[in-house]
Amino acid sequence: MAVRSYNKHYEDSVFIRAPAGQVFDYVDDHSRFSSHMSQSSWMMGGGRMNTELDDGRGQTVGSHIRLNGKVFGINLFLDEVVTHRQPPSRKIWETVGTPKLLVIGNYRMGLEISSENEGSRLRIFIDYELPTGVSTRWLGYLFGGIYAKWCVRQMVRGVCEQFKT
């Protein structure tokens, strides 16, 4: 897979009172880790996305994770592939093909976990492009950064809730 360059970035990190291996096991289950996408919320326009995992379950390099659903009544779709996986410290996945999204275009997401004091430091990031469609590019300018921040923070919050951090 060719290395892509992305012009937008957001990241967040948090201390988790659990060993790196336990944190990685939780975040490596993509259906749990991205569960904020499957729940109706104002940020999802009252819609939700369904997660479909291949036989690799998003837990092997080359494994595909597909999301589809409706947001603000508009059908959306994306296909992600795991490009790097190094338990218990690092995992990266990115979109392949042309995603059908509203406020961001292609993206790469990842996480890094390092041991820290009596627990772990979890860093989650997204590198992304704005949408290329004429009708969605302006939405990206207005809301892409807000959405990227919301998505990363939802993932961080989910891990914190799991480990009561």
N, C-alpha and C positions, 0 to 999 in steps of 0.2 A: 504494500500500500504506500503510495506517495505521501510524503510529509507535506501537510498543508500549513499555510500561514494564516493566522487569524488576527484581526485588527482590534478586537475588543476583549476585555478580560475582567473577571471578577473572582474573588476568592474570599474565604472566611476560614477561620480555624478555631478550635475549641479544645480544652483539656478534658479528657474523659478518664474517670476513675475506674479503669479496666485495662488489662494487659492488651497489647497490640493485637495478638492473635484473636482474642474475643471480639475486639472492635472490627477487625477485618472480616471475621466470619459473618458478622451482622451486615456490614455494608456490601459484602460480596453477593448477597441475595438481592438481586436487582428489583424483584417484585416488592420487597419490603422497603428497600432503600429509596425507591422512587414512588412510594405509595401516595405521596402528595399529589401526583398526577392523576391518580385514580379516584380521588375524592373531589366532589363538587365544592367549588369555592368561588368567591367573587373574582379572584385572579384568573380562574379558569372559565369565567363567564357563565357559571352555572353548569358547565359541561364537565366531562371527565375523559381520560384516556385509558384505553385498555392496553395492558402489557402482554406481549406474546414472546415467549422465550423458545429458542431452538433446543436441540438435544443437549447442547453445552450449557444451557441454563444461564448464559451470560457469565459463566465462570471459567471459561477457557479462552485463550487467544484465538481469535477468528469467530467466536460465537456471536450470533446476531440477537439483538433485542429490538423488537418492533413495537411501536406504540401507534395506536389509531383511536380516533374518537372525535367528539365535537367540542368546540370551544366557541362560545357566542353563536352557536347554531351552525358553525362552519366546520366541514369535515377536514380533519388534519391527519397527517401520517408522517412517520419518520422511521428510518431503519438505522440502528447503531451497530457497530461491531467493536468487540473488545480488541484493542491493539497492544495492550501491555498488561501483564498481571504477574505480580511478584509478591505472593503472600509472605508475611503479613504486613507488608509495608507500602505497596503501590498498586494502583489499578487505573487504567486509562481506557476510555471508549470514545468513539466519535461517529458522527453521522456518515453514511455512505449514500451515494446517489444524490437526488435532489429532494430534501424534505419539504413537505407541504405544511408550513408553519406560518404564524401571523407576524410575530415581532422579532424573531431571530431567524437566521438562515442556518447554514452548516455550523457545527460546533464540535468541540472536543471537551469532554469532561474528565475529571480525574480526582483521585484522592491519594494522599500520602499520610502514613501513620508512622510516628516515631515514639519510642519509649521516652517518657518524661516523668521524673520523680516517681510517684507511686501509681502511675497510670500511663496514659498515652496522649499525644498531641495529634489531632486529626485535622488535616487541611483538605478542603474541598475547593475545586476551582472549575471555572468554565472559560474557555477561549471560544469566541464566536464571531460570526460575520452577521451583518444585517441581511435581511431578505433581499433577494434580487428582483422579485416581482414588482412591476410598476405600482400595483395597487397595495402592496404590503411594505414597500421600502420606507415610506413616510411613517408607517406604524412602528417600524424598527427604530427610526430616529427618535420618536417620541417615547416609546415604551420598552425597547430592547434592554436597556440597562436596568430598568425597574424589574423586568421579568427575570433577568439573569440573577440579580440579587435575591429576589424572592425564591427562586428555585434552589439556589445554593443554601440559603438560610433555612428552607424547609427541610432539606437533607440534614443539615447540622442539627436542627431542632429534633428531628426524628431520632437521631443517634443519642442526643442528650436525654430524650424521654426514655429510650430503651435502657440506658445506663444510669438514669436519674442523676445526671450531672447538672 
